[in-house]
Amino acid sequence: IEYSMPAYDNGKMPERKLGVEMNSNRTIIEGQCLLINKLNVRQQRIWLVNQCKENSVCSSEFLPFKSDTCDLAFIGHVMRSPKTTSDLIDMSTGTSNSQRRVAPKDLKAYSVTIPNSKEEQHEIAKILTTMDSEISTLEAEKNKYISIKQGMMQKLLTGQIRLPQSCLKEE
């Protein structure tokens, strides 16, 4: 099972691949793992894998992070924060924006301040995850209404539908 950038971009759906199909190095991952992208960090490809399937590997463009003392969902939120993203962008090196990478040693040396209690981290992560879910739902609803509005505008501008005279009267 391969956790790769294309798999992340495809709805975080890991792919089943044979080893001979993989053209670069992979890292073996197991258990719960937070995959942090090193390539083009502005994309914020932070992938919390709650339970790796048997025989799982991740792309070398991810740095796998495991911890017994930190809540990985909380760390994922920290890694997606604007401050962390900005810091990682500043650490990135490379010839073009799309190919800039953070060196693993720099990513490993990056420090953040977090609550001491794993339970507190967990509770904060739950709240942030719920908020992210609500935001995603609202964004999807907004996009639906934008699409409906565009369709209505097109029909009004092409004359396919006409407004009743009562809508055109000034008050």
C-alpha positions as a Markdown table, in Angstrom:
| # | Residue | x | y | z |
|---|---|---|---|---|
| 1 | Ile | 0.0 | 0.0 | 0.0 |
| 2 | Glu | 1.6 | 3.3 | -1.1 |
| 3 | Tyr | 1.0 | 6.7 | 0.4 |
| 4 | Ser | 2.2 | 9.1 | -2.2 |
| 5 | Met | 1.6 | 12.7 | -3.3 |
| 6 | Pro | -0.8 | 11.6 | -6.2 |
| 7 | Ala | -2.7 | 9.4 | -3.7 |
| 8 | Tyr | -3.0 | 12.4 | -1.3 |
| 9 | Asp | -4.3 | 14.6 | -4.1 |
| 10 | Asn | -6.7 | 11.8 | -5.1 |
| 11 | Gly | -8.7 | 12.2 | -1.9 |
| 12 | Lys | -6.1 | 10.7 | 0.4 |
| 13 | Met | -6.7 | 7.2 | -1.1 |
| 14 | Pro | -3.6 | 5.1 | -0.8 |
| 15 | Glu | -2.8 | 2.9 | -3.8 |
| 16 | Arg | -2.0 | -0.8 | -4.0 |
| 17 | Lys | 1.2 | -1.1 | -6.0 |
| 18 | Leu | 3.8 | -3.7 | -6.7 |
| 19 | Gly | 7.3 | -2.8 | -5.6 |
| 20 | Val | 8.5 | -3.1 | -9.2 |
| 21 | Glu | 6.1 | -0.3 | -10.2 |
| 22 | Met | 7.7 | 2.2 | -7.8 |
| 23 | Asn | 10.5 | 4.2 | -9.4 |
| 24 | Ser | 12.0 | 5.8 | -6.3 |
| 25 | Asn | 12.8 | 5.1 | -2.7 |
| 26 | Arg | 10.0 | 4.5 | -0.2 |
| 27 | Thr | 9.8 | 4.4 | 3.6 |
| 28 | Ile | 8.1 | 1.6 | 5.5 |
| 29 | Ile | 5.3 | 2.9 | 7.7 |
| 30 | Glu | 3.1 | 1.2 | 10.3 |
| 31 | Gly | 0.6 | 1.9 | 13.0 |
| 32 | Gln | -0.6 | 5.5 | 13.4 |
| 33 | Cys | 1.6 | 7.9 | 11.4 |
| 34 | Leu | 1.6 | 11.6 | 10.4 |
| 35 | Leu | 3.0 | 12.1 | 6.9 |
| 36 | Ile | 4.5 | 15.6 | 6.4 |
| 37 | Asn | 5.3 | 16.7 | 2.9 |
| 38 | Lys | 8.8 | 18.0 | 2.2 |
| 39 | Leu | 8.1 | 19.0 | -1.4 |
| 40 | Asn | 6.2 | 22.3 | -2.1 |
| 41 | Val | 5.2 | 22.8 | 1.5 |
| 42 | Arg | 2.8 | 25.6 | 0.6 |
| 43 | Gln | 0.4 | 22.8 | -0.5 |
| 44 | Gln | 0.1 | 21.6 | 3.1 |
| 45 | Arg | -0.1 | 17.9 | 2.3 |
| 46 | Ile | -0.2 | 16.7 | 5.9 |
| 47 | Trp | -1.7 | 13.2 | 6.0 |
| 48 | Leu | -2.8 | 11.6 | 9.2 |
| 49 | Val | -2.9 | 7.8 | 8.7 |
| 50 | Asn | -4.7 | 6.4 | 11.7 |
| 51 | Gln | -3.8 | 2.8 | 11.0 |
| 52 | Cys | -1.5 | 1.9 | 8.2 |
| 53 | Lys | -2.5 | -1.2 | 6.3 |
| 54 | Glu | -0.1 | -4.1 | 6.3 |
| 55 | Asn | 2.9 | -3.7 | 4.0 |
| 56 | Ser | 2.6 | 0.1 | 3.8 |
| 57 | Val | 5.1 | 2.5 | 2.4 |
| 58 | Cys | 5.2 | 6.3 | 1.9 |
| 59 | Ser | 6.8 | 8.4 | -0.8 |
| 60 | Ser | 10.2 | 9.9 | -0.1 |
| 61 | Glu | 8.5 | 13.3 | -0.5 |
| 62 | Phe | 6.8 | 12.6 | 2.9 |
| 63 | Leu | 8.6 | 12.6 | 6.2 |
| 64 | Pro | 6.7 | 10.1 | 8.5 |
| 65 | Phe | 6.3 | 11.3 | 12.1 |
| 66 | Lys | 5.3 | 9.0 | 15.0 |
| 67 | Ser | 5.0 | 9.8 | 18.7 |
| 68 | Asp | 3.8 | 8.2 | 21.9 |
| 69 | Thr | 3.7 | 11.5 | 23.7 |
| 70 | Cys | 2.0 | 13.8 | 21.2 |
| 71 | Asp | -1.5 | 13.6 | 19.6 |
| 72 | Leu | -0.8 | 13.3 | 15.9 |
| 73 | Ala | -4.0 | 14.9 | 14.9 |
| 74 | Phe | -3.0 | 17.9 | 16.9 |
| 75 | Ile | 0.5 | 18.0 | 15.4 |
| 76 | Gly | -1.2 | 17.8 | 11.9 |
| 77 | His | -3.2 | 21.0 | 12.7 |
| 78 | Val | 0.0 | 22.7 | 13.9 |
| 79 | Met | 1.8 | 21.7 | 10.7 |
| 80 | Arg | -1.1 | 23.1 | 8.6 |
| 81 | Ser | -1.1 | 26.5 | 10.5 |
| 82 | Pro | -0.2 | 29.6 | 8.6 |
| 83 | Lys | 2.8 | 30.3 | 10.9 |
| 84 | Thr | 4.3 | 26.8 | 10.4 |
| 85 | Thr | 3.6 | 26.8 | 6.7 |
| 86 | Ser | 5.4 | 30.2 | 6.4 |
| 87 | Asp | 8.3 | 28.9 | 8.4 |
| 88 | Leu | 8.6 | 25.8 | 6.2 |
| 89 | Ile | 8.4 | 27.9 | 3.0 |
| 90 | Asp | 11.3 | 30.0 | 4.4 |
| 91 | Met | 13.3 | 26.8 | 5.0 |
| 92 | Ser | 12.7 | 25.4 | 1.6 |
| 93 | Thr | 15.4 | 25.3 | -1.0 |
| 94 | Gly | 15.4 | 24.5 | -4.7 |
| 95 | Thr | 15.4 | 26.0 | -8.1 |
| 96 | Ser | 11.7 | 26.6 | -8.7 |
| 97 | Asn | 8.7 | 27.2 | -6.4 |
| 98 | Ser | 7.0 | 23.9 | -7.4 |
| 99 | Gln | 10.2 | 21.9 | -6.7 |
| 100 | Arg | 11.3 | 23.6 | -3.4 |
| 101 | Arg | 11.9 | 21.1 | -0.6 |
| 102 | Val | 12.5 | 21.3 | 3.1 |
| 103 | Ala | 15.5 | 19.2 | 4.1 |
| 104 | Pro | 14.6 | 16.4 | 6.5 |
| 105 | Lys | 17.1 | 17.6 | 9.1 |
| 106 | Asp | 15.5 | 21.0 | 9.1 |
| 107 | Leu | 12.0 | 19.6 | 9.4 |
| 108 | Lys | 13.2 | 17.4 | 12.3 |
| 109 | Ala | 14.8 | 20.3 | 14.0 |
| 110 | Tyr | 11.7 | 22.5 | 13.7 |
| 111 | Ser | 10.1 | 23.1 | 17.1 |
| 112 | Val | 6.7 | 24.2 | 18.2 |
| 113 | Thr | 5.2 | 24.9 | 21.6 |
| 114 | Ile | 2.4 | 22.5 | 22.5 |
| 115 | Pro | 0.4 | 21.7 | 25.6 |
| 116 | Asn | 2.1 | 19.1 | 27.8 |
| 117 | Ser | -1.0 | 16.9 | 28.2 |
| 118 | Lys | -1.7 | 14.6 | 25.3 |
| 119 | Glu | -5.4 | 14.6 | 26.4 |
| 120 | Glu | -5.5 | 18.4 | 26.0 |
| 121 | Gln | -3.9 | 18.1 | 22.6 |
| 122 | His | -6.5 | 15.5 | 21.7 |
| 123 | Glu | -9.4 | 17.8 | 22.8 |
| 124 | Ile | -8.0 | 20.7 | 20.8 |
| 125 | Ala | -7.5 | 18.5 | 17.8 |
| 126 | Lys | -11.2 | 17.3 | 18.0 |
| 127 | Ile | -12.4 | 20.9 | 18.1 |
| 128 | Leu | -10.2 | 22.0 | 15.2 |
| 129 | Thr | -11.2 | 18.9 | 13.2 |
| 130 | Thr | -14.9 | 19.6 | 13.8 |
| 131 | Met | -14.4 | 23.3 | 12.7 |
| 132 | Asp | -12.5 | 22.1 | 9.5 |
| 133 | Ser | -15.4 | 19.8 | 8.7 |
| 134 | Glu | -18.0 | 22.6 | 9.2 |
| 135 | Ile | -15.9 | 24.9 | 7.0 |
| 136 | Ser | -15.7 | 22.3 | 4.3 |
| 137 | Thr | -19.5 | 21.8 | 4.4 |
| 138 | Leu | -20.1 | 25.6 | 4.2 |
| 139 | Glu | -17.6 | 26.0 | 1.3 |
| 140 | Ala | -19.3 | 23.2 | -0.6 |
| 141 | Glu | -22.7 | 24.8 | 0.0 |
| 142 | Lys | -21.3 | 28.2 | -1.1 |
| 143 | Asn | -19.8 | 26.7 | -4.3 |
| 144 | Lys | -23.2 | 25.1 | -5.1 |
| 145 | Tyr | -25.0 | 28.5 | -4.7 |
| 146 | Ile | -22.3 | 30.2 | -6.9 |
| 147 | Ser | -22.9 | 27.6 | -9.6 |
| 148 | Ile | -26.7 | 28.1 | -9.4 |
| 149 | Lys | -26.2 | 31.8 | -9.6 |
| 150 | Gln | -24.0 | 31.5 | -12.6 |
| 151 | Gly | -26.6 | 29.3 | -14.3 |
| 152 | Met | -29.4 | 31.7 | -13.5 |
| 153 | Met | -27.3 | 34.7 | -14.8 |
| 154 | Gln | -26.6 | 32.8 | -18.1 |
| 155 | Lys | -30.3 | 32.0 | -18.6 |
| 156 | Leu | -31.3 | 35.6 | -17.8 |
| 157 | Leu | -28.6 | 37.1 | -20.1 |
| 158 | Thr | -29.5 | 34.8 | -23.0 |
| 159 | Gly | -33.2 | 35.4 | -22.6 |
| 160 | Gln | -34.0 | 31.8 | -21.8 |
| 161 | Ile | -35.9 | 33.0 | -18.8 |
| 162 | Arg | -37.5 | 36.4 | -18.2 |
| 163 | Leu | -38.2 | 38.1 | -14.9 |
| 164 | Pro | -41.9 | 39.0 | -14.2 |
| 165 | Gln | -42.8 | 42.7 | -14.6 |
| 166 | Ser | -43.5 | 42.8 | -10.9 |
| 167 | Cys | -39.8 | 42.2 | -10.2 |
| 168 | Leu | -38.7 | 45.1 | -12.4 |
| 169 | Lys | -40.9 | 47.9 | -10.8 |
| 170 | Glu | -39.1 | 50.4 | -8.7 |
| 171 | Glu | -40.4 | 51.1 | -5.3 |
